Amino acid sequence: MAMDVVDYEIKGAEMQFVEVELDPGEAAIGEAGSMMFMDAGINMDTVFGDGRQNASGGLFGKLLSAGKRLVTGESLFTTVYTNGGSAKQRVAFAAPYPGKILPMNLAQLGGTLICQKDAFLCAARGVTLGIALQQKMSVGFFGGEGFIMQRLDGDGLAFVHAGGTVVKRELQPGQTLLVDTGCVVAYTPNVSFEIQYVGKIKTALFGGEGLFFAKLTGPGTIWLQSLPFSRLASRIFAAAPQRGGSKEEGSLLPGFAGAGLLGGILGGDDE
């Protein structure tokens, strides 16, 4: 299937969104819930799988495509945004949490990109969404976030989202980088992905970095993120008031949340 060639503009700093410009008849596919706004001339349609009109195998092919998305933890459906008018129209997709939106030209990356299962945001129509299961048993048992990843195929534009600051590294043949498994955003398929044990029991138990690293070996390109969503979510959960705790914890300054707690202590309310 021919790819739609779309123009785009990424806006914002910490909380970004991407505006995709569609010529008449062109379309983009978006992850469920990612759409921010669109022009009135764009038609929206929710479909099974990745929105390919001519999925191989007919209904079975569409069900298989949808099933692959279910395995990665995503919705069974994607949304197709088609410009049904006679003039250019725009549709915007927003990042789900602070970070950066990365435009990936699959044609320049050899036609395939492997990315974290929640990194995909949107793409030009014709990009195929699938799954990439790691081959090594160690990755399967201990890989965590890095075990089941998304596979983007095609020669068009795809947009992925990464948390925090993004680092792009070009690995030379045989060059290896050890990375926290959650910090891997994407890599080209010629990069070798393995799981490596931290090595020391004390470091594993008390280092706070987990028991395993992702071992990435070149040649190829990798993209890393400084703030995986799992890390952000765990910090928010740890800071949230727990059951039975005070909702005013966290500040000792007057006028802030802790003022009531501090006033109670100083006023002798705890006697």
C-alpha positions, -999 to 999 in steps of 0.1 A, spaced: 0 0 0 13 34 -9 22 57 20 6 91 24 33 118 24 22 143 51 36 176 64 38 183 101 47 208 128 57 199 164 47 226 189 53 231 226 82 225 249 75 201 279 40 191 268 42 188 230 17 181 203 21 175 166 0 191 139 -3 169 108 -14 186 75 -33 164 52 -39 170 15 -73 160 0 -77 122 3 -47 118 26 -51 102 60 -33 97 93 -37 70 120 -36 78 157 -35 60 190 -69 59 207 -73 90 228 -44 109 213 -63 134 191 -62 170 203 -81 189 176 -89 187 139 -104 208 112 -141 203 104 -134 188 70 -116 157 84 -135 124 87 -128 103 117 -133 65 116 -124 39 143 -111 6 128 -96 -27 139 -59 -29 140 -37 -3 123 -62 10 98 -49 -7 66 -76 -9 41 -63 -40 24 -50 -61 53 -39 -95 40 -63 -123 47 -94 -101 47 -113 -103 81 -88 -127 95 -59 -103 86 -77 -75 104 -84 -96 135 -48 -107 136 -36 -71 133 -60 -61 162 -48 -91 182 -12 -80 179 -21 -46 194 -39 -63 222 -7 -83 231 13 -50 234 -13 -37 259 -28 -12 235 -64 -8 224 -79 -32 198 -87 -1 177 -70 28 160 -86 59 146 -81 69 110 -84 107 102 -91 113 65 -92 146 47 -125 143 28 -125 179 16 -110 197 -13 -85 218 6 -57 210 31 -68 202 66 -50 197 99 -53 173 128 -33 175 160 -21 147 183 -10 154 219 16 137 240 2 119 271 28 132 296 58 155 297 85 147 271 93 150 234 76 139 202 100 123 178 94 123 140 106 90 126 111 88 88 109 50 83 123 53 48 155 67 62 156 40 89 155 10 66 117 6 67 114 -7 103 116 7 138 112 -11 171 98 10 199 84 7 234 48 -5 234 34 28 246 56 51 226 36 52 193 15 83 189 4 86 153 16 80 117 8 86 81 -16 61 66 2 30 53 25 25 83 20 -10 97 18 -16 135 29 -49 148 47 -66 177 84 -74 181 90 -103 205 125 -106 217 141 -139 208 162 -146 238 147 -164 268 164 -141 293 146 -111 277 113 -130 280 117 -138 316 134 -107 329 130 -80 303 100 -63 319 91 -33 298 115 -43 271 101 -78 263 71 -70 241 77 -40 219 59 -24 189 72 -28 154 65 0 129 70 -10 92 67 12 61 84 40 43 63 69 57 64 92 88 56 79 123 56 99 155 67 84 188 66 100 223 94 98 248 94 110 285 117 137 297 148 144 276 157 123 246 191 111 237 199 97 202 230 74 200 247 59 170 262 26 180 292 13 160 296 -24 152 303 -42 185 297 -11 206 276 -18 237 255 4 260 239 -7 292 205 10 298 177 8 323 150 -12 305 124 15 308 146 41 293 148 25 259 124 43 236 133 29 202 160 13 181 166 1 146 162 -37 141 199 -44 135 206 -35 171 210 -65 194 188 -63 224 197 -85 254 191 -85 292 221 -84 315 221 -91 353 234 -62 374 261 -86 388 263 -78 425 237 -88 450 242 -57 471 237 -34 441 207 -54 429 190 -52 463 199 -16 475 210 2 443 175 12 434 181 5 397 165 -29 394 180 -63 389 186 -61 351 199 -38 324 191 -37 287 222 -45 268 222 -28 234 249 -37 209 255 -20 175 256 -13 148 224 8 147 206 38 161 190 39 195 168 65 212 167 68 250 144 87 274 153 102 308 118 98 323 100 65 316 63 68 324 66 39 349 92 59 369 70 90 368 40 70 379 58 54 408 71 87 421 36 102 420 22 72 438 49 74 465 42 111 470 4 108 471 -14 108 505 -18 72 515 -49 57 531 -51 70 567 -25 97 561 -29 134 562 -38 152 529 -19 182 542 15 165 543 44 178 522 49 214 533 58 234 564 53 268 549 23 290 559 -3 292 532 6 259 518 -7 224 524 13 217 555 3 249 572 -27 233 589 -6 204 602 22 227 615 -4 250 631 -20 221 649 14 210 663 24 244 675 -10 251 689 -10 221 711 -38 203 693 -20 170 698 -22 171 736 
